Amino acid sequence: MRARVLGVVGAVVLLIAAAVGYGLHSRDRGPEVNSVAVVTGQPVSVQAKGQLLFRNTAEGPDFGRLATVPADRPDEPRKVSGLSCDRFAASAGTALCLSAQPGVLPPMTDVIVLDKDLNEIRRIELPGTPSRGRVSPDGKLAYWTLFVNGDSYAETGFSTRAGIFDLKTGKLMKSIEEMGLLLDGKPYYSSDVNYWGITFTPDGKRFYATVGTKGKTYLVEADYEKLVAKMIRENVECPSLSPDGKRIAFKKRVSADLAAPWRLAVLDLASGQETLLAETRSVDDQAAWLDDRTVAYGLEPGIWAVPADGSGAARLVVERGSSPAGV
């Protein structure tokens, strides 16, 4: 058990170091000429159907900016906006951009909620480094995860903080750590409870997330109105609910090897059956469903996609990109 806990802690250290390094790298745009073909100066809307939106990570002056290509023609020159993000998400005409403030200590992040034409609706300044971001299927809720430090229980020096902004009511939850939590049907209290990787149901009434405590990770299902969550499964990280609301793509810990601890898997919520996907490399991302059959994720050198039923093989969709969002 101790070895397992140390493995988890070590993996978290690597994950956070990679995220921080990723953030620092994001400020290095490289050469003055874009290394891929881009189109600039044209409006970008997140409501136009049939497009793949993502963060452009190709070297050049447009590094880090929101880009888009037709989903069925991803090799076309990417249309690049003026919006710079470290993480991006969009759904139903609402977008979310997490942007780390450069040169600020302790680290701070601008959580920016935008409309379909990328006009800013709300900007929230929060402590931490961007980790995950999502928008609910109906576009009414934006939610995120940030890495933070300074929590006394955090053996690694880092922990996570997940929050929700309700566009309909204007309600802001900077952290969901205060909600009630049930383990084996009983109230659970611990100072080290951490949440990350929120994903909402299509009706916006429930959400799933990862909770970490005492060296273990669990999938929780939460009632958004009552703010009560219950643990329903162990060893599930960064859940992502399918468009039909019946399956969850997630990171499953399959190895103590700190260089390759995870595999992407899909959980059928009704049967409890888990299916490992054809991507055999370790993926540290919250997968995004492109449709009911395909999940996408960021893994160098770009954005990959793999069938959600365990068949087929992973394929590179867009080189030099991250944070995919299919709309």
Disulfide bonds with the S-S distance in Angstrom:
Cys85-Cys97 2.09
